[in-house]
Amino acid sequence: MTEINPNEVYTTEETRELLKISPSTMKRILKRGLIRANKLGGQYRIFGKEILRAISPSVERKAVSKYQGLKKKLKSAVKGW
């Protein structure tokens, strides 16, 4: 099994192989924005962290929760200035 590096950039073909999905499924995923990608010269490039986010949404929810908590603390600290 291949490990997905969050800092690496993958092509759609590499992403399809990692996720074991068909070309049509990959197109649907990109079109719906389930995996965010950048288009360069007519081809999509996908960051590893986007692939990981798509296959493990619970990790993203935890990160958002931590961020919201930190933001709330910062707002209350700044409000007192």
Buried (B, 14 or more C-beta within 10 A) or exposed (E): EEEBEEEEBBEBEBBBEBBEEEEEEBEEBBEEEEBEBEEEEEEBBBBBBBBBBBEEEEEEEEEEEEEEEEEEEEEEEEEEE
